[in-house]
Amino acid sequence: MLSEPSATVQVDGAQIAYSRVGNGLPLLVLNGFAATNADWDPSFIDGLASSNELILVDNRGIGRSTDDGKPFNIARLADDAARVIDALGFEHTSVLGWSMGGFIAQMLALEHPHCVNKLILLSTDSGGADADLASADVWSQLVDISGTPHEQARRLLSLLFPSDVAESIYRQFGDIVAAARARLFPALVDRQAAAMNAGVTMV
C-alpha cells in the first residue's frame, strides 16, 4: 500500500490539508461533522485503500487544515474539495462523503460536475422538505462540546450507537475519540454547525 504524508492546497482564505493512501482509482474521502481525516476507522480505510487511491481531506479549519476564521457554507467546502482534485491533476474522481461530508459531496457534484465520477454517500441526506432530519434534542447533543474530552466522547458515542454497542466502542476507542474532541475549537464547531444547518436546504 502506498502512502503519502499530509500535503496542503492553498485556497481562498485557507490551506486545505489532505493525505493519500493506497493505490488504484482515485477516491476523495470527505469527513463528517467535527471530524478529521484521522478519525476514520482504520479497518475501513485499509479496506478502501486496497483497491483505491484515497485522498483523505481535512475540511477548512479542522485537523491540519487552516482557515481565516470567517463563516463558511457547504458550497465553500465543496469549492475547497474541487481545488484539491484540480491540484492533484485528476480529470475526475469518485467521492465518498459521510454525514456533513455527504452534503459537501453532493454540492461538489452539482457545482463542479466535471470533478465527479460517482458519489458514495454515508449517513447523510439530500436536504429539502422530504429529508428526515435529526430532532432539535439530538442536534443539540451533537454540537455540545461541554465537559471533559472523555465526557464528550461518551456522550457522542451514546448518541450514535445503541447503549450496549456504545459502551463497547467507548472501552475500545474512548481514548482516541476523546483525544480528537480535545483538539476541537468551539468556534469551528459552531461554524460547521451553521454550514450544516444552511446546507440542508442547499442540496
N, CA, C and O of each residue as an XYZ file, in Angstrom:
812
protein
N       0.837     -1.181      0.000
C       0.000      0.000      0.000
C       0.881      1.243      0.000
O       1.783      1.360      0.829
N       0.630      2.171     -0.917
C       1.362      3.409     -0.979
C       0.747      4.421     -0.021
O      -0.471      4.445      0.160
N       1.569      5.244      0.586
C       1.047      6.291      1.449
C       1.890      7.533      1.294
O       3.047      7.463      0.878
N       1.315      8.664      1.627
C       1.995      9.936      1.497
C       1.627     10.796      2.690
O       0.456     10.854      3.065
N       2.609     11.473      3.305
C       2.273     12.345      4.426
C       1.374     13.489      3.971
O       1.202     13.734      2.777
N       0.809     14.176      4.950
C      -0.130     15.239      4.656
C       0.507     16.326      3.800
O       1.653     16.716      4.022
N      -0.250     16.808      2.818
C       0.149     17.932      1.975
C      -0.978     18.953      2.024
O      -2.046     18.671      2.568
N      -0.753     20.134      1.464
C      -1.779     21.175      1.507
C      -1.965     21.804      0.135
O      -1.072     21.793     -0.712
N      -3.172     22.358     -0.054
C      -3.511     23.143     -1.235
C      -3.977     24.510     -0.745
O      -4.819     24.603      0.148
N      -3.429     25.561     -1.328
C      -3.835     26.921     -0.971
C      -5.148     27.253     -1.675
O      -5.249     27.129     -2.896
N      -6.151     27.673     -0.909
C      -7.432     28.108     -1.457
C      -7.747     29.465     -0.845
O      -6.961     29.992     -0.059
N      -8.885     30.026     -1.201
C      -9.244     31.340     -0.682
C      -9.394     31.288      0.833
O     -10.295     30.631      1.355
N      -8.503     31.988      1.533
C      -8.601     32.114      2.983
C      -8.243     30.875      3.766
O      -8.527     30.814      4.963
N      -7.624     29.873      3.138
C      -7.340     28.636      3.864
C      -6.246     27.835      3.165
O      -5.924     28.065      2.000
N      -5.692     26.897      3.909
C      -4.872     25.834      3.342
C      -5.559     24.524      3.666
O      -5.781     24.207      4.834
N      -5.897     23.762      2.641
C      -6.620     22.512      2.818
C      -5.622     21.361      2.812
O      -4.896     21.147      1.841
N      -5.606     20.627      3.920
C      -4.679     19.507      4.068
C      -5.340     18.209      3.613
O      -6.545     18.010      3.771
N      -4.530     17.350      3.055
C      -5.015     16.032      2.642
C      -3.874     15.036      2.771
O      -2.699     15.404      2.763
N      -4.247     13.769      2.890
C      -3.289     12.668      2.861
C      -3.694     11.707      1.771
O      -4.874     11.611      1.432
N      -2.734     10.993      1.216
C      -3.016      9.999      0.182
C      -2.554      8.636      0.665
O      -1.472      8.507      1.237
N      -3.365      7.629      0.437
C      -3.023      6.281      0.866
C      -3.648      5.288     -0.104
O      -4.741      5.519     -0.621
N      -2.958      4.189     -0.347
C      -3.471      3.144     -1.216
C      -3.092      3.356     -2.663
O      -2.373      4.298     -2.995
N      -3.582      2.469     -3.534
C      -3.366      2.633     -4.960
C      -4.560      2.081     -5.711
O      -5.285      1.216     -5.219
N      -4.746      2.598     -6.910
C      -5.911      2.251     -7.709
C      -6.600      3.513     -8.175
O      -5.980      4.574     -8.248
N      -7.874      3.406     -8.490
C      -8.636      4.564     -8.936
C      -8.787      5.558     -7.787
O      -8.959      5.148     -6.639
N      -8.723      6.863     -8.079
C      -8.793      7.855     -7.006
C     -10.183      7.918     -6.363
O     -11.207      7.811     -7.038
N     -10.186      8.094     -5.042
C     -11.418      8.237     -4.272
C     -11.198      9.338     -3.247
O     -10.419      9.171     -2.308
N     -11.880     10.463     -3.424
C     -11.818     11.565     -2.474
C     -12.728     11.245     -1.292
O     -13.887     10.873     -1.478
N     -12.202     11.388     -0.076
C     -12.928     10.998      1.133
C     -13.168     12.241      1.988
O     -12.222     12.904      2.414
N     -14.454     12.553      2.235
C     -14.851     13.777      2.934
C     -15.469     13.446      4.283
O     -16.372     12.614      4.377
N     -14.974     14.107      5.331
C     -15.340     13.786      6.708
C     -16.706     14.331      7.105
O     -17.284     15.197      6.448
N     -17.193     13.778      8.215
C     -18.407     14.265      8.830
C     -18.153     15.416      9.775
O     -17.029     15.902      9.909
N     -19.213     15.840     10.423
C     -19.195     16.974     11.345
C     -18.144     16.784     12.437
O     -18.091     15.742     13.092
N     -17.312     17.804     12.621
C     -16.296     17.858     13.679
C     -15.264     16.741     13.588
O     -14.611     16.427     14.583
N     -15.106     16.135     12.414
C     -14.174     15.015     12.236
C     -13.026     15.425     11.325
O     -13.160     16.327     10.498
N     -11.899     14.749     11.491
C     -10.735     14.955     10.643
C     -10.446     13.669      9.874
O     -11.102     12.647     10.075
N      -9.457     13.740      8.993
C      -9.155     12.533      8.219
C      -8.480     11.459      9.047
O      -8.281     10.340      8.573
N      -8.119     11.794     10.299
C      -7.550     10.791     11.202
C      -8.620     10.049     12.003
O      -8.307      9.117     12.744
N      -9.871     10.457     11.857
C     -10.944      9.893     12.683
C     -11.648      8.694     12.054
O     -12.530      8.106     12.681
N     -11.282      8.325     10.846
C     -11.900      7.158     10.220
C     -11.418      5.874     10.887
O     -10.289      5.798     11.373
N     -12.288      4.868     10.903
C     -11.917      3.546     11.386
C     -10.792      3.012     10.492
O     -10.980      2.897      9.281
N      -9.625      2.685     11.066
C      -8.506      2.217     10.234
C      -8.846      1.004      9.378
O      -8.366      0.893      8.250
N      -9.667      0.094      9.895
C     -10.001     -1.095      9.095
C     -10.838     -0.711      7.879
O     -10.709     -1.322      6.818
N     -11.699      0.300      8.028
C     -12.499      0.797      6.911
C     -11.584      1.418      5.850
O     -11.726      1.148      4.657
N     -10.656      2.244      6.299
C      -9.731      2.899      5.372
C      -8.829      1.877      4.690
O      -8.581      1.972      3.488
N      -8.339      0.906      5.446
C      -7.474     -0.125      4.852
C      -8.217     -0.904      3.773
O      -7.653     -1.222      2.727
N      -9.494     -1.210      4.036
C     -10.281     -1.935      3.044
C     -10.446     -1.133      1.765
O     -10.287     -1.668      0.668
N     -10.767      0.157      1.901
C     -10.914      1.001      0.717
C      -9.593      1.169     -0.022
O      -9.545      1.165     -1.252
N      -8.518      1.316      0.756
C      -7.211      1.593      0.157
C      -6.621      0.375     -0.543
O      -5.643      0.505     -1.278
N      -7.196     -0.799     -0.330
C      -6.677     -1.989     -1.007
C      -6.951     -1.956     -2.509
O      -6.303     -2.668     -3.276
N      -7.917     -1.123     -2.932
C      -8.226     -1.070     -4.360
C      -8.457      0.352     -4.870
O      -8.897      0.544     -6.004
N      -8.162      1.345     -4.034
C      -8.326      2.744     -4.430
C      -7.171      3.576     -3.894
O      -6.573      3.247     -2.870
N      -6.871      4.645     -4.593
C      -6.003      5.667     -4.028
C      -6.900      6.669     -3.315
O      -7.650      7.404     -3.958
N      -6.827      6.700     -1.992
C      -7.672      7.575     -1.201
C      -7.016      8.939     -1.046
O      -5.816      9.045     -0.793
N      -7.825      9.975     -1.203
C      -7.406     11.337     -0.888
C      -8.268     11.766      0.292
O      -9.443     12.096      0.128
N      -7.675     11.758      1.479
C      -8.379     11.993      2.738
C      -8.227     13.463      3.104
O      -7.130     13.917      3.430
N      -9.320     14.199      3.051
C      -9.289     15.654      3.177
C      -9.708     16.087      4.579
O     -10.653     15.543      5.152
N      -8.995     17.072      5.123
C      -9.463     17.800      6.306
C     -10.185     19.053      5.817
O      -9.603     19.863      5.097
N     -11.447     19.214      6.204
C     -12.171     20.420      5.825
C     -11.513     21.648      6.454
O     -10.800     21.536      7.451
N     -11.753     22.802      5.874
C     -11.089     24.024      6.332
C     -11.310     24.258      7.830
O     -12.416     24.112      8.351
N     -10.215     24.628      8.498
C     -10.277     24.985      9.898
C     -10.172     23.841     10.883
O     -10.170     24.074     12.092
N     -10.084     22.589     10.394
C     -10.050     21.449     11.308
C      -8.906     20.518     10.928
O      -8.483     20.477      9.773
N      -8.412     19.776     11.908
C      -7.293     18.881     11.638
C      -6.063     19.682     11.238
O      -5.681     20.630     11.925
N      -5.446     19.299     10.129
C      -4.250     20.002      9.653
C      -4.575     21.160      8.722
O      -3.675     21.876      8.285
N      -5.865     21.349      8.411
C      -6.253     22.466      7.549
C      -6.399     23.747      8.366
O      -6.760     23.714      9.542
N      -6.116     24.858      7.726
C      -6.265     26.161      8.367
C      -7.365     26.946      7.662
O      -7.794     26.590      6.565
N      -7.815     28.017      8.309
C      -8.706     28.942      7.621
C      -8.626     30.303      8.278
O      -7.852     30.504      9.215
N      -9.433     31.249      7.783
C      -9.358     32.627      8.238
C     -10.331     32.942      9.368
O     -10.437     34.098      9.778
N     -11.039     31.947      9.875
C     -11.957     32.161     10.974
C     -13.303     32.729     10.576
O     -14.143     32.977     11.442
N     -13.532     32.945      9.285
C     -14.800     33.513      8.826
C     -15.847     32.414      8.639
O     -15.486     31.254      8.443
N     -17.135     32.757      8.697
C     -18.177     31.764      8.410
C     -18.008     31.200      7.002
O     -17.507     31.874      6.103
N     -18.431     29.962      6.832
C     -18.401     29.339      5.518
C     -19.678     28.536      5.344
O     -20.410     28.301      6.306
N     -19.941     28.121      4.122
C     -21.111     27.290      3.849
C     -20.668     26.019      3.129
O     -19.484     25.827      2.849
N     -21.634     25.162      2.838
C     -21.319     23.889      2.183
C     -20.721     24.117      0.806
O     -19.841     23.371      0.376
N     -21.196     25.149      0.110
C     -20.649     25.440     -1.215
C     -19.165     25.783     -1.134
O     -18.392     25.377     -2.001
N     -18.756     26.526     -0.104
C     -17.337     26.853      0.047
C     -16.517     25.590      0.302
O     -15.425     25.435     -0.245
N     -17.043     24.685      1.134
C     -16.328     23.440      1.403
C     -16.235     22.582      0.140
O     -15.234     21.898     -0.076
N     -17.279     22.620     -0.692
C     -17.233     21.898     -1.969
C     -16.207     22.524     -2.908
O     -15.495     21.811     -3.616
N     -16.128     23.851     -2.915
C     -15.101     24.524     -3.723
C     -13.697     24.097     -3.283
O     -12.817     23.865     -4.112
N     -13.506     23.997     -1.963
C     -12.208     23.551     -1.444
C     -11.871     22.154     -1.978
O     -10.751     21.897     -2.420
N     -12.859     21.266     -1.927
C     -12.631     19.901     -2.405
C     -12.295     19.888     -3.890
O     -11.428     19.132     -4.329
N     -12.982     20.727     -4.663
C     -12.704     20.806     -6.099
C     -11.279     21.288     -6.352
O     -10.620     20.815     -7.278
N     -10.801     22.222     -5.538
C      -9.436     22.722     -5.702
C      -8.414     21.625     -5.409
O      -7.368     21.567     -6.056
N      -8.707     20.756     -4.439
C      -7.809     19.636     -4.163
C      -7.758     18.702     -5.368
O      -6.680     18.282     -5.787
N      -8.923     18.378     -5.923
C      -8.972     17.499     -7.097
C      -8.170     18.105     -8.248
O      -7.374     17.419     -8.889
N      -8.388     19.396     -8.503
C      -7.675     20.066     -9.595
C      -6.169     20.089     -9.338
O      -5.375     19.857    -10.249
N      -5.780     20.372     -8.086
C      -4.355     20.460     -7.761
C      -3.650     19.128     -7.967
O      -2.471     19.096     -8.319
N      -4.363     18.032     -7.749
C      -3.762     16.712     -7.913
C      -3.771     16.252     -9.369
O      -3.206     15.208     -9.697
N      -4.408     17.028    -10.236
C      -4.374     16.727    -11.661
C      -5.323     15.632    -12.105
O      -5.170     15.094    -13.201
N      -6.310     15.287    -11.269
C      -7.277     14.273    -11.668
C      -8.302     14.883    -12.616
O      -8.803     15.982    -12.376
N      -8.609     14.174    -13.682
C      -9.672     14.636    -14.579
C     -11.004     14.615    -13.844
O     -11.800     15.548    -13.944
N     -11.230     13.541    -13.110
C     -12.378     13.441    -12.206
C     -12.097     12.299    -11.246
O     -11.172     11.515    -11.457
N     -12.896     12.205    -10.192
C     -12.665     11.181     -9.181
C     -13.995     10.773     -8.573
O     -14.962     11.533     -8.599
N     -14.034      9.573     -8.028
C     -15.172      9.194     -7.201
C     -15.041      9.936     -5.870
O     -13.939     10.275     -5.438
N     -16.181     10.181     -5.233
C     -16.196     10.963     -3.996
C     -17.051     10.240     -2.967
O     -18.203      9.895     -3.232
N     -16.474     10.013     -1.784
C     -17.192      9.419     -0.661
C     -17.391     10.494      0.396
O     -16.430     11.121      0.842
N     -18.649     10.706      0.799
C     -18.946     11.701      1.826
C     -19.773     11.102      2.937
O     -20.772     10.425      2.696
N     -19.342     11.360      4.157
C     -20.027     10.855      5.350
C     -20.650     12.035      6.085
O     -19.958     13.008      6.385
N     -21.956     11.963      6.380
C     -22.660     12.980      7.161
C     -22.465     14.349      6.504
O     -22.887     14.531      5.362
N     -21.848     15.306      7.177
C     -21.611     16.603      6.556
C     -20.799     16.453      5.275
O     -20.988     17.211      4.324
N     -19.903     15.482      5.250
C     -19.147     15.215      4.032
C     -20.041     14.811      2.877
O     -19.706     15.053      1.717
N     -21.193     14.189      3.187
C     -22.170     13.872      2.153
C     -22.808     15.120      1.578
O     -23.075     15.187      0.379
N     -23.059     16.124      2.438
C     -23.550     17.408      1.941
C     -22.541     18.000      0.955
O     -22.894     18.467     -0.127
N     -21.263     17.960      1.375
C     -20.202     18.541      0.547
C     -20.098     17.789     -0.778
O     -19.966     18.401     -1.838
N     -20.157     16.464     -0.712
C     -20.032     15.650     -1.928
C     -21.144     15.957     -2.919
O     -20.899     16.069     -4.120
N     -22.378     16.094     -2.413
C     -23.500     16.397     -3.309
C     -23.364     17.786     -3.921
O     -23.643     17.974     -5.105
N     -22.938     18.757     -3.121
C     -22.724     20.099     -3.656
C     -21.590     20.110     -4.668
O     -21.651     20.822     -5.670
N     -20.558     19.323     -4.405
C     -19.447     19.205     -5.354
C     -19.951     18.691     -6.698
O     -19.560     19.201     -7.748
N     -20.816     17.685     -6.665
C     -21.352     17.126     -7.918
C     -22.225     18.135     -8.648
O     -22.241     18.163     -9.878
N     -22.955     18.968     -7.902
C     -23.820     19.970     -8.520
C     -23.027     21.144     -9.089
O     -23.285     21.597    -10.204
N     -22.057     21.631     -8.311
C     -21.343     22.849     -8.690
C     -20.096     22.582     -9.531
O     -19.662     23.448    -10.290
N     -19.526     21.398     -9.399
C     -18.298     21.056    -10.132
C     -18.455     19.665    -10.760
O     -17.671     18.766    -10.456
N     -19.439     19.476    -11.618
C     -19.712     18.121    -12.133
C     -18.546     17.509    -12.894
O     -18.435     16.285    -12.973
N     -17.676     18.340    -13.454
C     -16.519     17.805    -14.182
C     -15.551     17.075    -13.262
O     -14.727     16.287    -13.727
N     -15.644     17.334    -11.941
C     -14.715     16.727    -10.982
C     -15.146     15.330    -10.539
O     -14.327     14.553    -10.048
N     -16.430     15.011    -10.710
C     -17.008     13.853    -10.025
C     -17.356     12.747    -11.007
O     -18.087     12.954    -11.975
N     -16.814     11.569    -10.732
C     -17.165     10.378    -11.499
C     -18.393      9.703    -10.913
O     -19.352      9.420    -11.631
N     -18.367      9.442     -9.606
C     -19.514      8.864     -8.918
C     -19.500      9.299     -7.464
O     -18.462      9.703     -6.941
N     -20.666      9.214     -6.804
C     -20.810      9.568     -5.399
C     -21.090      8.328     -4.574
O     -21.847      7.451     -4.989
N     -20.469      8.260     -3.394
C     -20.792      7.262     -2.372
C     -21.166      8.058     -1.128
O     -20.333      8.781     -0.581
N     -22.417      7.932     -0.676
C     -22.938      8.759      0.406
C     -23.249      7.901      1.617
O     -23.997      6.929      1.522
N     -22.665      8.266      2.772
C     -22.824      7.502      4.007
C     -23.511      8.366      5.062
O     -23.052      9.472      5.348
N     -24.598      7.875      5.639
C     -25.254      8.524      6.783
C     -25.438     10.014      6.545
O     -25.001     10.834      7.351
N     -26.077     10.361      5.451
C     -26.279     11.756      5.097
C     -27.675     11.908      4.515
O     -28.459     10.960      4.542
N     -27.996     13.067      3.996
C     -29.281     13.260      3.333
C     -29.116     14.308      2.254
O     -28.073     14.952      2.148
N     -30.156     14.471      1.456
C     -30.093     15.410      0.335
C     -30.789     16.720      0.649
O     -30.920     17.573     -0.229
N     -31.241     16.895      1.890
C     -31.897     18.134      2.259
C     -33.291     18.239      1.675
O     -33.827     17.276      1.126
N     -33.866     19.412      1.801
C     -35.196     19.650      1.258
C     -36.298     19.188      2.194
O     -36.040     18.690      3.290
N     -37.536     19.363      1.737
C     -38.706     19.117      2.580
C     -38.862     17.653      2.956
O     -39.448     17.344      3.993
N     -38.352     16.751      2.138
C     -38.551     15.324      2.398
C     -37.438     14.695      3.232
O     -37.493     13.501      3.526
N     -36.443     15.466      3.613
C     -35.328     14.917      4.394
C     -35.798     14.568      5.804
O     -36.588     15.294      6.407
N     -35.305     13.454      6.313
C     -35.601     13.025      7.687
C     -34.497     13.557      8.583
O     -33.455     12.920      8.741
N     -34.725     14.726      9.171
C     -33.686     15.429      9.907
C     -33.674     15.027     11.370
O     -34.673     14.551     11.910
N     -32.536     15.225     11.996
C     -32.409     14.961     13.430
C     -33.304     15.920     14.208
O     -33.540     17.054     13.792
N     -33.793     15.442     15.339
C     -34.607     16.300     16.195
C     -33.737     17.396     16.806
O     -32.509     17.305     16.802
N     -34.387     18.425     17.326
C     -33.644     19.510     17.970
C     -32.830     18.993     19.144
O     -31.723     19.469     19.397
N     -33.381     18.010     19.867
C     -32.665     17.455     21.020
C     -31.410     16.715     20.575
O     -30.344     16.892     21.165
N     -31.524     15.895     19.547
C     -30.368     15.161     19.035
C     -29.319     16.134     18.499
O     -28.126     15.987     18.766
N     -29.776     17.121     17.748
C     -28.833     18.092     17.184
C     -28.094     18.844     18.282
O     -26.889     19.071     18.170
N     -28.805     19.238     19.353
C     -28.162     19.976     20.435
C     -27.095     19.120     21.117
O     -26.068     19.640     21.556
N     -27.335     17.808     21.208
C     -26.328     16.928     21.789
C     -25.133     16.752     20.857
O     -23.992     16.653     21.308
N     -25.405     16.713     19.564
C     -24.335     16.530     18.587
C     -23.343     17.687     18.615
O     -22.137     17.480     18.482
N     -23.847     18.898     18.788
C     -22.975     20.068     18.743
C     -22.443     20.453     20.123
O     -21.692     21.420     20.252
N     -22.827     19.705     21.146
C     -22.420     20.021     22.512
C     -20.979     19.571     22.756
O     -20.684     18.377     22.703
N     -20.093     20.512     23.020
C     -18.707     20.154     23.322
C     -18.348     20.600     24.748
O     -17.200     20.937     25.036
N     -19.346     20.594     25.622
C     -19.090     20.894     27.022
C     -18.538     19.657     27.730
O     -18.652     18.539     27.226
N     -17.936     19.871     28.908
C     -17.392     18.762     29.681
C     -15.996     18.386     29.230
O     -15.430     18.996     28.322
N     -15.451     17.367     29.883
C     -14.111     16.902     29.538
C     -14.151     16.164     28.203
O     -15.222     15.741     27.768
N     -12.998     16.001     27.543
C     -12.984     15.243     26.290
C     -13.561     13.832     26.440
O     -14.238     13.351     25.532
N     -13.305     13.158     27.572
C     -13.859     11.823     27.749
C     -15.370     11.867     27.954
O     -16.080     10.973     27.493
N     -15.864     12.883     28.632
C     -17.316     13.036     28.758
C     -17.945     13.300     27.399
O     -19.015     12.774     27.091
N     -17.286     14.108     26.595
C     -17.781     14.363     25.246
C     -17.786     13.079     24.416
O     -18.745     12.802     23.696
N     -16.710     12.299     24.520
C     -16.610     11.056     23.759
C     -17.728     10.093     24.132
O     -18.371      9.513     23.258
N     -17.959      9.925     25.423
C     -19.013      9.011     25.857
C     -20.390      9.494     25.390
O     -21.219      8.698     24.950
N     -20.623     10.808     25.491
C     -21.907     11.371     25.074
C     -22.112     11.201     23.567
O     -23.205     10.854     23.120
N     -21.071     11.442     22.798
C     -21.171     11.316     21.346
C     -21.463      9.871     20.941
O     -22.353      9.619     20.130
N     -20.719      8.935     21.504
C     -20.925      7.527     21.155
C     -22.302      7.043     21.586
O     -22.920      6.238     20.890
N     -22.786      7.523     22.719
C     -24.121      7.145     23.178
C     -25.198      7.697     22.258
O     -26.282      7.124     22.143
N     -24.895      8.809     21.604
C     -25.844      9.394     20.657
C     -25.876      8.619     19.348
O     -26.929      8.488     18.723
N     -24.725      8.107     18.935
C     -24.601      7.477     17.622
C     -24.923      5.987     17.611
O     -25.263      5.440     16.562
N     -24.819      5.312     18.780
C     -24.966      3.862     18.818
C     -25.904      3.446     19.942
O     -26.077      4.186     20.910
N     -26.523      2.247     19.822
C     -27.293      1.702     20.953
C     -26.402      1.600     22.186
O     -25.185      1.465     22.060
N     -26.992      1.664     23.368
C     -26.234      1.809     24.598
C     -25.181      0.723     24.803
O     -24.055      1.025     25.198
N     -25.536     -0.553     24.535
C     -24.559     -1.617     24.764
C     -23.405     -1.534     23.767
O     -22.253     -1.786     24.120
N     -23.721     -1.178     22.513
C     -22.678     -1.032     21.496
C     -21.808      0.182     21.814
O     -20.584      0.126     21.694
N     -22.447      1.278     22.221
C     -21.705      2.498     22.537
C     -20.698      2.267     23.648
O     -19.569      2.755     23.583
N     -21.109      1.518     24.673
C     -20.207      1.263     25.791
C     -19.021      0.404     25.358
O     -17.893      0.626     25.797
N     -19.281     -0.577     24.497
C     -18.195     -1.413     23.986
C     -17.213     -0.595     23.155
O     -15.999     -0.754     23.283
N     -17.742      0.280     22.305
C     -16.874      1.125     21.483
C     -16.087      2.082     22.368
O     -14.909      2.341     22.122
N     -16.744      2.604     23.399
C     -16.045      3.529     24.299
C     -14.868      2.831     24.988
O     -13.789      3.408     25.122
N     -15.083      1.588     25.423
C     -13.989      0.865     26.085
C     -12.811      0.669     25.137
O     -11.655      0.744     25.554
N     -13.106      0.417     23.856
C     -12.036      0.174     22.894
C     -11.395      1.460     22.377
O     -10.174      1.547     22.238
N     -12.232      2.451     22.096
C     -11.758      3.613     21.356
C     -12.006      4.947     22.066
O     -11.781      6.009     21.487
N     -12.469      4.892     23.317
C     -12.795      6.123     24.030
C     -11.640      7.106     24.102
O     -11.837      8.311     23.950
N     -10.425      6.593     24.336
C      -9.271      7.484     24.426
C      -8.998      8.182     23.099
O      -8.630      9.357     23.073
N      -9.179      7.452     21.991
C      -8.938      8.031     20.663
C      -9.976      9.104     20.362
O      -9.637     10.190     19.893
N     -11.250      8.791     20.636
C     -12.319      9.766     20.390
C     -12.115     10.988     21.282
O     -12.288     12.122     20.835
N     -11.746     10.758     22.547
C     -11.522     11.867     23.471
C     -10.376     12.758     22.999
O     -10.457     13.983     23.096
N      -9.314     12.145     22.491
C      -8.178     12.928     22.002
C      -8.594     13.818     20.836
O      -8.159     14.965     20.731
N      -9.446     13.275     19.955
C      -9.944     14.069     18.831
C     -10.827     15.211     19.324
O     -10.749     16.324     18.805
N     -11.665     14.941     20.322
C     -12.532     16.002     20.860
C     -11.705     17.100     21.515
O     -12.065     18.275     21.450
N     -10.600     16.720     22.145
C      -9.761     17.705     22.833
C      -9.145     18.706     21.859
O      -8.780     19.813     22.252
N      -9.030     18.319     20.593
C      -8.419     19.205     19.600
C      -9.426     20.138     18.930
O      -9.039     20.972     18.111
N     -10.715     20.010     19.264
C     -11.736     20.829     18.621
C     -11.763     22.236     19.208
O     -11.568     22.430     20.408
N     -12.006     23.206     18.340
C     -12.196     24.579     18.769
C     -13.689     24.901     18.710
O     -14.317     24.688     17.673
N     -14.267     25.406     19.789
C     -15.711     25.690     19.796
C     -16.170     26.556     18.624
O     -17.230     26.309     18.048
N     -15.378     27.569     18.267
C     -15.788     28.451     17.175
C     -15.879     27.687     15.851
O     -16.771     27.958     15.047
N     -14.968     26.736     15.613
C     -15.006     25.935     14.391
C     -16.227     25.033     14.383
O     -16.895     24.899     13.358
N     -16.526     24.412     15.523
C     -17.714     23.566     15.627
C     -18.963     24.391     15.326
O     -19.861     23.928     14.622
N     -19.020     25.613     15.860
C     -20.173     26.480     15.599
C     -20.294     26.803     14.113
O     -21.397     26.805     13.566
N     -19.171     27.074     13.460
C     -19.215     27.404     12.024
C     -19.608     26.200     11.180
O     -20.339     26.342     10.200
N     -19.123     25.004     11.555
C     -19.558     23.807     10.828
C     -21.054     23.555     11.038
O     -21.765     23.191     10.102
N     -21.520     23.749     12.265
C     -22.939     23.540     12.547
C     -23.794     24.505     11.732
O     -24.829     24.114     11.192
N     -23.372     25.750     11.643
C     -24.109     26.738     10.847
C     -24.120     26.349      9.369
O     -25.137     26.500      8.692
N     -22.990     25.850      8.872
C     -22.924     25.422      7.474
C     -23.860     24.247      7.224
O     -24.538     24.198      6.198
N     -23.902     23.300      8.160
C     -24.810     22.158      8.001
C     -26.258     22.601      8.026
O     -27.059     22.148      7.209
N     -26.607     23.483      8.955
C     -27.982     23.955      9.034
C     -28.406     24.651      7.754
O     -29.509     24.427      7.256
N     -27.533     25.494      7.222
C     -27.832     26.171      5.971
C     -27.795     25.203      4.799
O     -28.580     25.322      3.858
N     -26.873     24.238      4.862
C     -26.678     23.325      3.735
C     -27.812     22.368      3.526
O     -27.957     21.838      2.425
N     -28.632     22.117      4.533
C     -29.751     21.196      4.387
C     -30.681     21.627      3.291
O     -31.273     20.785      2.615
N     -30.827     22.924      3.096
C     -31.756     23.426      2.071
C     -31.063     23.765      0.773
O     -31.711     24.221     -0.169
N     -29.745     23.551      0.699
C     -28.994     23.944     -0.479
C     -28.793     22.795     -1.440
O     -28.526     23.027     -2.619
N     -28.912     21.562     -0.975
C     -28.569     20.410     -1.810
C     -29.821     19.701     -2.273
O     -29.736     18.704     -2.989
